[in-house]
Amino acid sequence: MTSHKVFFAKNQKKLLSTHNSTEIIDHIYDFYENTLLFMYKSLISINFLC
């Protein structure tokens, strides 16, 4: 169990180092875009309720 966790952590580090920084930024951008979109939609629905 513990060896599996260590293996996973090592692979995680390897993945992060090989990943392009632009790819990571794209993921972050997508996340924020989805969050903002959700917030925007919920604000619209709140305005309709009021």
C-alpha positions in Angstrom: 0.0 0.0 0.0 2.7 2.5 1.0 5.0 1.5 -1.9 2.1 2.2 -4.2 1.7 5.7 -2.8 5.4 6.4 -3.2 5.3 5.2 -6.7 2.3 7.4 -7.4 4.0 10.4 -5.9 7.1 9.8 -8.0 5.0 9.5 -11.2 3.1 12.7 -10.2 6.4 14.6 -10.0 7.5 13.2 -13.3 4.2 14.2 -14.9 4.4 17.7 -13.6 8.0 18.2 -14.8 7.3 16.8 -18.3 4.1 18.8 -18.6 4.3 22.1 -20.5 3.6 25.1 -18.3 1.2 26.2 -21.0 -0.8 23.0 -20.6 -1.1 23.6 -16.9 -2.2 27.2 -17.5 -4.8 25.9 -20.0 -6.2 23.6 -17.3 -6.3 26.4 -14.8 -7.9 28.7 -17.3 -10.6 26.0 -18.2 -11.3 25.6 -14.5 -11.7 29.3 -13.9 -13.8 29.7 -17.1 -16.2 26.9 -15.9 -16.4 28.4 -12.4 -17.1 31.9 -13.8 -19.7 30.5 -16.2 -21.4 28.7 -13.3 -21.4 31.8 -11.2 -22.8 33.9 -14.0 -25.6 31.5 -14.7 -26.5 31.3 -11.0 -26.5 35.1 -10.7 -28.9 35.3 -13.7 -31.2 32.7 -12.1 -31.1 34.6 -8.8 -32.1 37.8 -10.7 -35.0 36.1 -12.3 -36.2 34.9 -8.9 -36.1 38.3 -7.3 
